[in-house]
Protein backbone atom coordinates (compact mmCIF):
# COMPACT_ATOMS: atom_id res chain seq x y z
CA UNK A 1 0.00 0.00 0.00
CA UNK A 2 1.32 3.41 -0.96
CA UNK A 3 2.03 5.70 1.98
CA UNK A 4 0.23 9.01 2.21
CA UNK A 5 2.19 12.21 1.67
CA UNK A 6 1.43 15.09 4.00
CA UNK A 7 2.38 18.73 3.39
CA UNK A 8 1.54 22.26 4.45
CA UNK A 9 3.13 22.38 7.88
CA UNK A 10 5.26 25.23 9.12
CA UNK A 11 5.88 27.73 11.90
CA UNK A 12 3.20 30.22 12.88
CA UNK A 13 2.41 32.52 15.75
CA UNK A 14 -0.46 31.81 18.13
CA UNK A 15 -3.73 32.74 16.49
CA UNK A 16 -2.40 31.96 13.04
CA UNK A 17 -3.65 29.49 10.45
CA UNK A 18 -2.30 26.65 8.35
CA UNK A 19 -3.83 24.29 5.82
CA UNK A 20 -2.47 20.78 5.71
CA UNK A 21 -2.84 18.49 2.71
CA UNK A 22 -2.55 14.75 2.39
CA UNK A 23 -2.37 12.93 -0.91
CA UNK A 24 -3.34 9.30 -0.66
CA UNK A 25 -2.95 7.59 -4.03
CA UNK A 26 -5.26 4.71 -4.58
CA UNK A 27 -8.32 3.90 -6.53
CA UNK A 28 -10.42 3.47 -3.41
CA UNK A 29 -9.71 6.82 -1.74
CA UNK A 30 -13.34 7.92 -2.11
CA UNK A 31 -14.60 4.74 -0.44
CA UNK A 32 -12.61 5.20 2.75
CA UNK A 33 -13.00 7.22 5.88
CA UNK A 34 -9.93 9.32 6.57
CA UNK A 35 -8.41 10.90 9.64
CA UNK A 36 -5.77 13.34 10.83
CA UNK A 37 -3.50 12.39 13.71
CA UNK A 38 -1.35 14.56 15.96
CA UNK A 39 1.86 13.35 17.61
CA UNK A 40 4.17 15.11 20.05
CA UNK A 41 7.57 13.76 21.13
CA UNK A 42 7.34 10.77 23.42
CA UNK A 43 3.61 10.35 22.95
CA UNK A 44 1.41 8.17 20.78
CA UNK A 45 -0.50 9.55 17.83
CA UNK A 46 -3.83 11.06 18.79
CA UNK A 47 -6.71 11.16 16.34
CA UNK A 48 -7.97 14.74 16.08
CA UNK A 49 -10.35 14.70 13.11
CA UNK A 50 -12.16 12.19 10.92
CA UNK A 51 -14.29 12.37 7.80
CA UNK A 52 -16.34 9.51 6.41
CA UNK A 53 -16.76 8.67 2.74
CA UNK A 54 -20.10 10.51 2.89
CA UNK A 55 -18.57 13.65 4.42
CA UNK A 56 -19.57 13.23 8.04
CA UNK A 57 -16.95 14.81 10.30
CA UNK A 58 -15.90 14.41 13.90
CA UNK A 59 -13.33 16.23 16.01
CA UNK A 60 -11.44 15.84 19.24
CA UNK A 61 -12.51 18.34 21.88
CA UNK A 62 -9.07 19.95 21.80
CA UNK A 63 -9.53 21.14 18.20
CA UNK A 64 -13.30 21.43 17.85
CA UNK A 65 -14.31 24.81 16.48
CA UNK A 66 -10.77 25.59 15.27
CA UNK A 67 -9.91 22.79 12.83
CA UNK A 68 -11.89 21.72 9.76
CA UNK A 69 -11.34 18.46 7.92
CA UNK A 70 -12.38 18.11 4.30
CA UNK A 71 -11.67 15.97 1.26
CA UNK A 72 -11.48 16.22 -2.51
CA UNK A 73 -12.09 12.74 -3.89
CA UNK A 74 -11.29 13.80 -7.44
CA UNK A 75 -7.76 14.66 -6.27
CA UNK A 76 -7.38 11.83 -3.72
CA UNK A 77 -6.58 14.58 -1.24
CA UNK A 78 -7.48 15.17 2.38
CA UNK A 79 -7.22 18.61 4.03
CA UNK A 80 -7.04 20.03 7.52
CA UNK A 81 -7.73 23.73 7.90
CA UNK A 82 -6.21 24.84 11.20
CA UNK A 83 -7.32 28.23 12.56
CA UNK A 84 -6.66 30.06 15.83
CA UNK A 85 -3.64 27.86 16.42
CA UNK A 86 -2.30 27.45 19.93
CA UNK A 87 1.16 26.45 21.19
CA UNK A 88 -0.29 23.12 22.33
CA UNK A 89 -1.12 22.32 18.70
CA UNK A 90 2.62 21.97 18.04
CA UNK A 91 3.10 18.44 16.74
CA UNK A 92 3.72 16.30 13.70
CA UNK A 93 0.49 15.72 11.81
CA UNK A 94 -0.24 12.51 9.93
CA UNK A 95 -3.16 11.31 7.85
CA UNK A 96 -4.39 7.78 7.28
CA UNK A 97 -7.34 5.69 6.30
CA UNK A 98 -9.47 4.90 9.32
CA UNK A 99 -12.18 2.36 9.98
CA UNK A 100 -14.70 1.88 12.75
CA UNK A 101 -13.86 -1.02 15.02
CA UNK A 102 -15.04 -1.70 18.56
CA UNK A 103 -16.58 1.73 18.97
CA UNK A 104 -13.49 3.60 17.89
CA UNK A 105 -11.77 4.82 14.77
CA UNK A 106 -8.56 2.90 14.14
CA UNK A 107 -5.90 3.46 11.49
CA UNK A 108 -6.01 1.18 8.48
CA UNK A 109 -2.82 1.46 6.49
CA UNK A 110 0.72 2.69 6.69
CA UNK A 111 1.52 6.13 8.04
CA UNK A 112 3.67 8.51 6.05
CA UNK A 113 6.33 10.93 7.25
CA UNK A 114 3.92 13.55 8.51
CA UNK A 115 4.27 17.31 8.45
CA UNK A 116 5.56 19.42 11.34
CA UNK A 117 3.45 22.23 12.77
CA UNK A 118 5.07 24.62 15.23
CA UNK A 119 3.10 27.32 17.02
CA UNK A 120 5.14 29.80 19.02
CA UNK A 121 5.61 33.51 19.53
Buried (B, 14 or more C-beta within 10 A) or exposed (E): EEEBBBBBBEEBEEEBEBBBBBBBEBEEBEEBBBBBBBBEEEEEBBBBBBBBBEEEEBBBEEBEEBBBBBBEEEEBBBBBBBBEBBEEBBBBBBBBBBEEEEEEBEBBBEBBEBBEBBBEE
